[in-house]
Amino acid sequence: MSGVVEGVSGATRGDATPSLGVVVCAYTFERLDLLRDCLTAAGRQLRPGDELVVVVDYNPALATRLRAESGHLRILENTYDRGLSGARSTGAEALDTDVLAFLDDDAVPQPGWAAAIRARLVDLEAIGVAGAVEPELDGERLPRWFPAEFGWVIGCDYRGLPAHGQPVRNPIGANMAVRRAVLEEVGGFDPGLGRIGTLPVGCEETELFIRIRSRRPDALVIRDTKARVRHHVPPARRTVRYFVRRCWHEGRSKAALVARTGKQAGLSAERRQLRVLAGAVLRELKGLPYAAPGGLSRALMIVIGTLATGLGYLTAPRTPSRQNFWSLVHLRGGPMPETPEGAAESSTPGPDVSLVVCTLGRSEHLEATVASLLAQRWEPDTAVELIVVDNDPAVGLARQRLAHQAEQIVLVDQPQRGLSAARNAGLAVARGRVIAFTDDDAIADPDWASQLLAVFREPAATAVGCVTGLVEPAETDSDTARWFEEYGGFGKGGERLVWSAKGEGAESSLGRPGPRGVAFPCSGGEFGSGNNMAFRTDLLRRLGGFDVALGAGSESLGGEDLDIFRRVFTAGSSIVYQPAAVIRHHHRGSYPELISQLFAYGAGMAAVITKQLVSGPRSAAAVLVRLAPALVLLLDPGSVKNRGKSDSFPAELTRAELRGYLAGPFRYLRARCVSSHQPAASSFAPPAASSFPPPATSSFPRPAASSFPPPAPGGSAPS
């Protein structure tokens, strides 16, 4: 690759055609030869004033190799979250050209590619170009069963696209160009969308151009088939299995897109394409049995692909994964959403930890809970904030009861009912690098939060994304409290445990390997409980926060803590149980309340399992292989779960939990339907500003620099 762009970058031209900056993103050695071909072909078409950069996505060895052999070619490393969106934004920030063109590392531009883009964008009405993407099959042909209408499955043009010179909604990401000023204006690519490694997701370019059009309704993206690339399609992408998997993930990506843009904008082109698909089926079947060879199989694959895409869309979480709460990736001071009251100002470092309590204001223990958090003991220079989320602001009990503590807390209103929505509201305004949660019926020991925080600060904890603590009963002198403890309680013992994402025993310095029961990690029950948990704030935001279809206050009644524990672990982060971080919980005070609680626990657990069953073939398979031993654990009186119950333990409580298990799947599906009809940003928009401002002076220490080790890259991957 040496000499590909020598003498080009930084030069000037004398004509009026726009300068072109080319961004090529790479992540794997497997495509190194294809990348070399791409860069060579692109470099030959550059003119003085044009630039070419390669952005390597979280593969330092690949970046080192490219620098060693590239001569004057600029090799950058992704400075944002892992994934194609972050890599593209990194490249865009590095260029000062009029136009930014994006190529995949396995797409080779053909002669005239750059000239066609320049010529098209001389017209100031056009803000982008959708180039042609042709399949490169190493001299072979696509399988006879492969329908031309599904060319997008392999990242290529497909039947149904507008003709040359016509406007399109958005380009195919392997070959697209956009004016740099427009990209900066709208804030770049959404880090919550786009491919990560080999995971076949997408829609980041669709969301970008929808956002551009919402800002500039007259903006035109023109399809230009003279700007051609040849996109390599390996044999692994020409199989029925890949076809179905890609369609499934496309549906899930569309759901995430719709959550951001709404159905009208997010599905406009798809509605038109459905008519194309219906006509294609009729065309392929016309004249049977004398139809064209493969017509029946192509018609069948059109139906299968459409169903797989639709099923992926319908079963996708309505809480976007990897959501960046405050902004999309921004370029060179591009516009950022207004910072809500209580959020960090860029001029000062944020707190080390944010403590969050969610309440309806009804708990008789609320004031004592808040007092115990205000009385926490801290190491010198530790900066803290306390956030209380009022989940019933129309009644306003929380505001009334905490008026005497107003100067020491940030009170946030969240009118959308449900514990997950409330916790997400706290997460939205939290400034701490770590965020810790407890409930409004729990009392924190004086060193509770500092013990949680200390784990994150340990040198060996770079991969730790979550820390849970010991929950003990605040009283045991009532039958209901004793029965709840016999049921299992919240306690996980007095020994420090670690569930390492690197495998059992991989992080032994953090604790003994935690138990992995028959349903691990699908149930999430081994890790801890939601009334005593802390997370790296950036990780929790990247995972999309808590699922609003789960949790107290939703139809599912519970399970949001188990779900987020599982998602943290399966995303590649470790979880540590720290028994020195103690919360004392007031159990239910009456027998009917305990019956309702155990019903809710059964429903919540079943909802968590149901979520995984409908989230895709891989997660469903993981649940199904664990289902039989999990049922034995649940139903066998001698199992680890049940043998702690005394003879006086009411059978009605066991039946209540089992009824919850039976009701949970149906409750979760209803909750999911309800959450899908709520406003798309309901879980993520900054909540209403509080009339209790952040204190100017407080008993809490002022913000100071922190000594956190940075999280390992693996901890940022989505579930």
N, C-alpha and C positions, 0 to 999 in steps of 0.2 A: 504493500500500500504506500510505500514511501514515494513522495513526490506527487501524490494524487492531486493535491491542491496547492503545491508550492507556487508562490508568487501571486496567489489569488486573493486570499483573505486580507482585508483591509485596504485593498486598492480602490480606485474610483473609476467611474465610466463617464463618458461624455454624452451618452444618449439619455432619453427620458424614460426608458423602460425601468421598471422597479428592480431593485437589488433583491437577490434571492438567498435566503438562509436555509440550509437543509439540515434537518435533525433526523438522525438515525439512532434508534434505541436498540440495545442488545442486552442479553442476559445470560447466554449460554455458549460454551465452547462448541456445542454440537452444530451450530450454524456459522462457524468461523469462516469456512470457505465461501458460503453464500454472502456473508457480510463483506468479505473482500471484494467479491464481484459487484455487490451493490455500491460500495464506496468508489471503486474504480470507474464504474459506469456513470455515477453521479458526478465525480470529480472532473471527468472529461467534458461535461456540459456546463461547468461553471465559468463565469466571466469575471473580469476585474470588478471588485466590489461585492461579489458573492462570498458566502462562507459555508463551511461544512463542519458539523460537529457530530461526534458519536457519544451517546450517553449510555453508560453501563449501569444496569440495574442490580445493585447489591451483589456484585461478583468481583471482588478486588483482584483476584488472580487474572480474570479476563481483562480487566482494565490495565494491569501491569503488562500483560502480553501485547495488547494493542499499542500501548505507548512505546514498547520496545521495537515494534516493527512499522510504525506509522509515519516516521519522519516528522513533518510539520503539522500533521493532522491533529486537531484538538480532541482529546479524549477526556470526557467528564464523567463523574460518578453522580448518581441520583442523590440529590440532597433532600428529597421529600420522602414520604412513605413509599415502601416498596411497591412496585407496580408500574404499568405502562403510563398511567396518567402523571405520576410523579416524575418519571424519566422525561416525558415530553415537556413538562413545565420547566424542568432543569435546563433542557436544551434551549427552550424559548427564551429564558432569562439571559442566556449567555450571548444572544445574537442581537445585532443592531440593524439588521436589514429591513427593507420595506415589507418583504413577504417572507413568511415562514412555511416551508414545505416539510411534510413529515413522511418518512418512508419506514417500512418495516425492515428488519435486518435480513429477511429472506425474499425481499422484493427488489428486482433489478430494473432500474429505469432504462427505457429504450431510447434510441436516437430521437431527438426532437422533444423529449419530455420537458426539459427546463424551458426551452424556447416557447412551447405551447402555454406553459403557466405564465411566463412573462407577458406574452402577447394577450392572453385573456385578461390579465389584471392591469393592462394599460387602460382598459375601460374602468373608470372610477365608480361605476354603478355596482360592479361585482366586488364582493369582499372575500370570495373564496373560490377555489377550483376543486371539483371532484374529478380526479383523473381515472382513466380506465385501468382495471386490474384483471390481467389475463392469467389463467393457470399455467404454470410450468410443471409438467408431469414427467420429466426425464424421458421424453420420447414415447411415453405410453398415452393411453386414453382414460378418461374417467369411466368408472363402471357403467354398464348399460343401464343399471337401475337408478343412477343418479339423475335427479330432475334438474334441468337448467334453472328453474325458478329458485333453487336453493344454493346458488353459487356462493352466497354469503356464508354458508357453513364452512367453506374452505377459504374464506377471506377474499373472494373474487366477485367480479360482476355477475349479475343474475338477470334472468328474463323478468321484465317488469320495470327496470330502471328507465328514467327518461332518456330521450335521444340526445345525441351530440348537440351542444349549444343550448339545451333546455335547462331551466333551473331545477335544482334538487333540494330536498330538505337538508341532507347532510351527505358528505362523502364517505367512502370506505376508508377506514383508518390507515390501510397500507399505502395509500397514495392520495394525499390531500394537501391543500395549501390554503393559507388564510393570511390576511393582512395583519402584521404584527400589532399595529395600533389598535385594531379591533379586538385582538386577543387580550391585550393589556386592559382595554376598557372594561371587559366583562369578567376578568379575573382568572383566566386560564382554565385548565382542565379540572374537573371534579375528582378529587382523590378518592371518593367513595365509589367510583366506577372504573372499569377498565381491567384488562387482563393482568394477572399476576402469575409470572412464570408460565406454566403449561395449563393453568386453569382457564377453560374456554369461555370467559365472560367478556362483556364489552359494553357498548352503548355510550362510552365516554365522549366519542365524537358527536353522537346524536344529541346528547345533552348540551354540549358546548354550542352547537349551531342553533339549537332551540333557544338557548339563553341569549345568543347574539341577536336572533330575530325578535325576541321579546324586547330587547333594548333598541334595535333598529328594524322596525317592521318592514321596511323596503329593501332590506339587505338581500342580495342575490348570491347564491352559490351556483356556479355554472358547471354542468357536466361537459368535460372536454376529453374526447376519446383519443385526441392526438397526444395528450400527456399520458403515455402508456407505461405501465410496468409489467414485468413478468413475475408473478408471485409463485414461489416454489411450494408445491403441495406434496408432502411426503406420503408414502404408501399408508402410514398409520392414520392419515386423515381421509382415506378413501374407503373406509370400512363402514358397515351399517352401524356398528357400535359407536364409532366416533360421531356419525351423523346424528344419531338419536341423542347422544350426550351433549353435543353442541347445541341442538335445538332446545333441549331442556334448560341449559344454562342461559341461552338467549332469552327464554321466557322469564327466567329469574332476573336477568339484567333489565328486561323491559319493565318488570314490576318496580325495581329500584328507580328506573327512569321516571315512571309515572308518579312515584312518590315525590319526586322533585319538581316535575313539570306539569302534572295533571294529565288526565286521559286525553283531552282534546289535542294537546300538542304532542304528547308522548306516543300516541298511537295513530296519528293522522296518516302516515305513509303505510302503516301496517293494515289499516282498513282497506286502502286501495289494493294492496298486495293480496289480500284475501280474495278479492274478485278475480285477480290474475290467476290465483291458485285454483279457484273453482273452474275457470275456463280451461286451465291446463289439464285437469282431471278429465273433463269432457273430451278434450282434444286427444288425449292419450288413449281413451277407451273407444273413441269413434271408429266404427268399422270393425269391431271385434267380430269374429276371430282373425280378421285380416289386417289388423292394425299394425303400425310400425313395430319392429322387433323391440322388446323391452317395454312397450307401452303399458302393459298391465302392471309390471313391477314399478315403473316410474310413478304411475297413478297411485299405487299402494304406498310408496315412499312419501309422496306429497301428503297423503292423509296422515301417515305416521308422524312425519315431521311437524305437521300442523298441530296434531294432538299433543306431541311431546312439548312443543313450544307453549301451547295453551296451558298444559298441566304445570309446567315450570312457572308460568306467570301466576296461576291461581294459587299455588302452594307456597309461593315465595313469601318471606317475612315482609310485613309492611313497615318494619323499622329498618331503614337502610343500613347496611353494614359499612364499616369503615367511614362513617359519616364524620366529616370535619364540622364541629358545632358552629364555629364562628364564620368561616369563610371557605370559599374555594381557594385553591392555590392562587396566590396573587403575584403579579409580575411588575417589578419596578414601581412600587408604590401605587398599584392599581387600587380601585376603590374597595374598602373593607366595610362590612356591615357595622352599623353603629354599635359601639361597645356598651352593653347594658350596665346599669348601676350595679356595682358590686363586682364587676369583672376587672381583670388586671389591666392597669395602664402600662404601656410599653416602656415608660421612663423609669419604672421601679420594678425590682424583682418581685414575683408573687410569693405568697406564703409557702412554707414547707408542706403544710397539711390543711385541708378543709374538712371540718366535721359537719355532718349533715344529719338532721333529724326531720322526719316527715310526720305530719300530724293532722288530724281533723279538729284538734283542740278539745277533744272530749275526755282524754285520758286523765285520770286523777293524779297520775304520776308525772305529767308533763313538766311542771315547774321543777320538780326534783331532778328529772332527767337533764334539763338544761343547766341547772345549778351544778350537777356533777361534771358536766362538760366544761363549764366555765372554771371549775376548780382543778382542772388537770394540771399535773406537774410536768415541766418541760426542762430540757437541757438549755443552757444559755444560748441566746441568739436564735432559738427556734421560733419561727413565725407561724401564726395560727389564725384561722377564721372559723366562726361558728355560723352555719346557715340553718335556719328553720324554715321548712316549706309548709305553708298553710294550704292543705288540700281541700278546704271548705271555706274559702275567703268570703263567700256570700253571707255566711253566718258570722264569721269573724271571731270565734271563740279563742283561737290561738293568739290572735293579736291582743285581745283583752287580757288573757291570762299572763302574757309575757310582757305586758307594758312596762313593768318595773325593771325588766332586763333589756329593754329596747336598745340601750346605748352599747350593748356588748354583743349584739347579734345582727345578722343580716336576715331579715324576714322576707320570704319570697312567696307570692301568691301563685298557686297553680289550680285554676278552676276545673281542669279536666281530672275527674276523679279516678283514683287508682294509685296504688303504691308505686308502680313502675313509672307512671307519668310524673308523680311527685319527685321520685328520686332523680329522674331525668331533668327535672326543673332545677334541682340542686346542683346536678352535674353541669348544667348549662352555665351557671354563674360562678362555679367554683374556680378559684385562682390557684389552689394548692397543687403541688406536684403529686401529692398523694391525697386521695379522698377517702374518708372513713365514714361508715354508716352505722347508726344504731337506731332503736325504736323508741317511741315516746312512753313505753312502759318498762324501760330498762334504766338501771343506774350504773354508771361507769366508775370503776375503781380509779383512784387518782393517777395511776400510771398507765391506764389502759391505752390511750392513744400514743403515748411515747414508746410503749413496747411494740405496737404495730409499726410505728415509723422506724424504729431501730432496725427492724428486719430489712426494710428496703435499703437502709444505708450500709448494710454489711457488704464488704467487697465481693463476696461470693454470690450476691443476690442480683446480679445483672439480668438474669432471666426470670426473676420473680415478678409476676404481674399482680398477685393477690395474696393478702395475708388475712387469715381469720384468727379468732381468739376463743378463749374459754367462756362459756355462758353457764353460770350457776344460778340456781333458784334463789330469789330474794327471800323467800320463806318456804318452809316445808311442813308447817304445822296444820295444813288443811288437807282434806282427802283429795281434793282436785289437784293440788300441787304434787302430792305424793303419787297419784295415779299418772300424772303427766310424766314424771320422772321414770316411773316403771314402763311407761310407753316407749321411752327412749330419751326423752328430754332433748336438750340442746348440747349437753356436754360431750366432748370428744376425748376426755382424759387429760392427764397431767404431763404428758410427754410431748416434746416438740416434734412435729412431723413435717415431711416434705413430700410432695408429689411432683417429681421432676419431669419436665417435658423432654429431657434427654434420656429418660429411662430410669428404672429403679436403681437407687444407689448412686446415681451420677452426681448428685449434689449432697453427699453425705455430711459435709460440714455444716449444712443448714439444719439438719435434723435426721431422725430415723425415717426410712421410707414409709410413707403412710399406707394404710390398708387399701387394698383394691378388691372390693367385693364383687359379687357375681354380676352386678349391673354396672360396674365401673367402666368408663366414666359417664355412662348415659344418664344415670340417676342424679349424679352430682352430690349425693347425700353425705359422702365421706368427708367432704372438704370443710364443712362448717355450716353456719346459718347466717341469715341476712341481718340479724340484729347485732352482729359483731364481725364486720368485714371491712377491708380496706383494699384499694386498687391504685395502681399507677393511673393518674387521671387521663393522660394521653391515650393509654391503651384502652381504657373503658370507653372513651369517646370514639376511637377507631372501630371498636366492636359495635358501635351503634347504641350504647347504653342498654337499659333494661327493656325487655319486650313488653309492650303495653297490653298485649293479649294475655299476659300472665300477671300474677300477683294479687294481693288483697285489693278488693275494690273492683276487680275485673270479674267477668263471668267465670274465669278459671279458678278464682279464689286464692291462688297461691302459686308457688313454683318459680317465681322470677329469680330468686337467689340461686336455686339449684341450676337453673338455666344459664345464668351468667357465669357461675363457677365452671360449668362444663365448657362453655364457649371460650373462656380464658385459657383453660387447659388445652383444648383441642386446637387453639390458635397458636400454640407453641410456647406458652408461658408456664412457669412453675407456680405452684401454690404452696404456701407454708402455713401450718397451724401453730400458733404461738400461745401456749396456755398461760403465759405471764400477762397477756392482755385480757383482763377479766371484766366481764359485764354481768351484772346481777339482774335477772329478769323476773318481773312480777307475772306469775302464771295466771291463768283464768280463775276468777274468783267464785264462779258458780258452776254447777254440774251442767246445765243447758249450754253455757258458754263453752265448756270443754267438749261437749258433743259436737257443737258447731265447728270448733277448732280442728278436731280430728277429721271430721268430714272434709273440711277445707284442705287439710294436709293431703288426704287421699286424692282429692280432686286435682290439687296442684301438681302432685307427682305424676298422676296419669296424664295431665295436660302436657307436662314436660316431655314425657315419652311420646305422646301423640304428635307433638311438634316435630320430633325427630323422624317419626314414621312418614310424615307428609313432606319432609324437607328434601327428599331425594333418595335414589336407590342405595347409595353408600351408607347414609345415616340410618335408613330403614333396615338394611341388612345388619348393621351393628346392633340395633335393638333386638331384632328377631332372634339372633343367635344367643342372646342373653335372657330371652323371655322366659323359657322354661325354668331355669334355676332361680330366676327372680320371683316367679310365682310360688315356688317351693319356699323361698325365704319369707314371703308374705303370709302364706297360709299354714305352714307347718308350725304347730304349737311349740315344738322343740328347737326352732331355728334361732339363730343369734338375735334376730329382731324380736321374737316373742317370749323367749325363755326368762326374761327379767320380770315378767308380769306375775304378781302374787295371786293367790287364790281369791283375794277380795277385789281384784281388778274387774270392773263391770264388763260383762260381755257386750253390753250395748255400745261401749266405746269402740270395741273392735269392729262391731257391725257398722258403726258410723263411718269408720275409716274405709271399710270395704265398699260401702255405698258410694263414698267419694271416688274411689277408684273406678267404679262402674260409670259414674256420672261425668268424670273428668274429660274423657275424649269428646263427648258431645258439648260440654261446656267450653272446651278450648276452641272447637270449630266455630261455635257461636261468637266467642270472644274475638276470634280472628276476623270473622265477617264484620263485626262491629268496628274493630280497629281499622279495617280497610276502608270504611266509609267516613272515618274521621278526617279532619284536615291533614294533609300530608305532613306538614311541619309541626304537628301538635306536640310531638315529643321533643322536638329539637329547637324550636324557636325560643329565643330568650323570653323568660316569663315576665309577668307584669312587674314594673319597678315597685320597690317597697317604699313605704313612707318611713321605715326605719332605716336610715342611711348607715353605711359602714362607719364605725366609730372613728372620730378623729383622734381621740385618746381613749385607751382601753386598758384593762388589766392584762390583755393579751400582748405579747411582745410585738414589736414592729417588724415588718418584713426584713429578712436578711438573706444573704447568699446561702445556698444549701450545698451539702456535700454528697448529693446522691450520685451513685454510679449510674451511667446511662443504661437504659434497657437494651437487651440484646435484640438484634434485628428480627429474630424469629418471633419475638413477642408481639410484633405488629401485624402479623398475618390475620386475615379474617377467618371467622368460623364458616 
